[in-house]
Amino acid sequence: MKPGIHPHYRPVLFHDTTADEYFKVGSTIQTDRTMTFEGETLPYVTLDVSSKSHVYYTGKQKEFAKEGSAARFNKRFGSFLTRSK
């Protein structure tokens, strides 16, 4: 590897402001902000969404894949098709 061309990899503190959770993860992200966490001063980055607040990971997401598109269509419009004139 060429020296001096790779970004500096270091521990970074990510803060999910929605769930008020902190994550200490290795990253190369650039930031000027710092925060003290567990006795050490780390670069600090705020996030709007993480695995602690995203609906897919929290289980609060609606799952449309459980039934097929044909079943959903019949559920919505099946009564119109079965009416007799």
C-alpha positions in Angstrom: 0.0 0.0 0.0 1.1 3.5 -0.7 1.8 5.5 2.5 -0.1 8.7 3.1 -3.1 8.1 0.8 -5.4 6.2 3.1 -7.8 7.9 5.6 -7.1 7.6 9.3 -9.1 4.8 10.8 -9.9 5.3 14.5 -12.7 4.8 17.0 -15.6 7.2 16.6 -18.6 7.9 18.8 -21.9 7.9 16.9 -25.1 9.2 18.6 -28.5 8.2 17.4 -30.5 11.2 18.4 -33.9 9.5 17.8 -33.3 6.6 20.2 -30.7 8.5 22.3 -28.2 5.6 21.9 -24.4 5.9 21.6 -22.2 3.6 19.5 -18.4 3.4 19.6 -17.4 2.1 16.1 -14.2 2.2 14.1 -14.5 4.7 11.2 -12.7 7.0 8.8 -15.4 9.7 8.9 -14.2 13.3 9.2 -15.6 15.4 12.0 -14.4 18.4 14.0 -16.7 17.6 17.0 -15.4 15.5 20.0 -17.1 14.1 23.1 -15.9 12.2 26.2 -17.4 8.7 26.4 -16.3 6.1 28.9 -13.3 8.1 29.9 -11.8 8.8 26.5 -12.3 11.7 24.1 -13.6 10.5 20.7 -14.6 12.2 17.5 -18.4 12.6 17.6 -21.0 12.2 14.9 -24.8 12.5 15.2 -27.2 10.2 13.3 -30.9 10.5 12.6 -31.5 6.8 12.2 -29.6 3.7 13.3 -30.4 0.0 14.0 -31.9 1.1 17.4 -34.5 3.4 15.8 -35.1 2.2 12.3 -38.5 0.5 11.9 -37.0 -2.5 10.1 -34.8 -3.4 13.0 -37.2 -2.5 15.7 -40.0 -4.8 14.3 -42.5 -2.0 13.8 -42.5 -2.2 10.0 -45.5 -3.4 8.1 -44.6 -6.6 6.2 -46.3 -6.7 2.8 -44.4 -9.8 1.7 -46.5 -12.1 3.8 -49.2 -12.2 1.1 -48.8 -11.9 -2.6 -49.9 -9.0 -4.8 -52.8 -11.1 -6.2 -54.1 -11.8 -2.7 -53.8 -8.1 -1.8 -55.7 -7.2 -5.0 -58.5 -9.6 -4.2 -58.7 -8.4 -0.7 -59.2 -4.8 -1.9 -61.3 -5.2 -5.0 -62.7 -8.8 -4.7 -66.1 -7.6 -3.6 -66.4 -5.6 -6.8 -65.6 -8.6 -9.0 -68.0 -11.0 -7.2 -71.1 -8.7 -7.3 -73.9 -9.9 -9.5 -75.7 -7.4 -11.7 
